[in-house]
Amino acid sequence: MLTLHFAPNSRAVRTLWLLEELGLDYELNKMAFHPQDLKSDDHRARHPLGRIPVLDDGDVRIFESGAIAEYLLERHKNGGLKPAVDSPEYPAYLQWFHYCEGMVMPPVNTIVVHTILLPPDRQDATVRGQAERLLTRAWGPVNDALEGREYLAGDFSAADTMLGHASVMSQRLGCVPAEMEHLTAYIERLLARPAFQKALALE
Ligand SMILES: N[C@@H](CCC(=O)N[C@@H](CS)C(=O)NCC(=O)O)C(=O)O
């Protein structure tokens, strides 16, 4: 049995979304996005830094949302959500899958730290402003790539659960300008997917 260790408003939503898209059975260990749960001894035993998502699959325990996605596709792929290695879409799949944690999430983290996590007297508006500009710039190439395309790499794929979820988070943070029309339409398309709606309903 698969068990997803989860908290709302976090990267764990992208894992939940992928599980739903794949139609896999799973149990959810829903925690609060709060140190009381995430930094508890129980959860630190699952992830040394007390982070989410973490997936258990029988004797296997794995963390890092991208690694979990690859693991689910390879071991439980249920017919796809990834272009074939020799398909023309495969390089774009890899690129956008990794662009998520590599380019987009670092400024998202900084913004969240300087708006929500730190007490107001320790928040730095300059640092936050720099991160907001960096994040908005990071979406430019994605907006361009989505011109004339429904999804990032051909059919809907796990790259969309990774970067698509990050695009929704970024829009909530005000870093997806309406002028990025291809990206804005893409976000609306993703939000209409029943599997994503189910994952977001747990937020
Ligand atoms: N690169 C990791 C990042 C994991 C991560 O930082 N998760 C955040 C939630 S979005 C977390 O657990 N934060 C709790 C904390 O920082 O205490 C991944 O993709 O899984």
The ligand as a MOL file (V3000), in Angstrom:
LIG
                    3D

  0  0  0     0  0            999 V3000
M  V30 BEGIN CTAB
M  V30 COUNTS 20 19 0 0 0
M  V30 BEGIN ATOM
M  V30 1 N 12.8390 19.6850 -2.8310 0
M  V30 2 C 11.9080 19.1450 -1.8720 0
M  V30 3 C 11.3990 20.2740 -1.0010 0
M  V30 4 C 10.5820 19.7710 0.1720 0
M  V30 5 C 10.0750 20.9350 1.0150 0
M  V30 6 O 10.8360 21.8560 1.3590 0
M  V30 7 N 8.7850 20.8980 1.3600 0
M  V30 8 C 8.2180 21.9560 2.1450 0
M  V30 9 C 6.7280 22.1030 1.8010 0
M  V30 10 S 6.4410 22.7930 0.2310 0
M  V30 11 C 8.2880 21.6360 3.6260 0
M  V30 12 O 8.2130 20.4930 3.9880 0
M  V30 13 N 8.4100 22.6560 4.4720 0
M  V30 14 C 8.3730 22.4850 5.8710 0
M  V30 15 C 9.5060 23.2000 6.5530 0
M  V30 16 O 10.2890 23.8750 5.8770 0
M  V30 17 O 9.5910 23.0830 7.7590 0
M  V30 18 C 10.7840 18.4290 -2.6300 0
M  V30 19 O 10.5900 18.7070 -3.8360 0
M  V30 20 O 10.1300 17.5480 -2.0590 0
M  V30 END ATOM
M  V30 BEGIN BOND
M  V30 1 1 1 2
M  V30 2 1 2 3
M  V30 3 1 2 18
M  V30 4 1 3 4
M  V30 5 1 4 5
M  V30 6 2 5 6
M  V30 7 1 5 7
M  V30 8 1 7 8
M  V30 9 1 8 9
M  V30 10 1 8 11
M  V30 11 1 9 10
M  V30 12 2 11 12
M  V30 13 1 11 13
M  V30 14 1 13 14
M  V30 15 1 14 15
M  V30 16 2 15 16
M  V30 17 1 15 17
M  V30 18 2 18 19
M  V30 19 1 18 20
M  V30 END BOND
M  V30 END CTAB
M  END
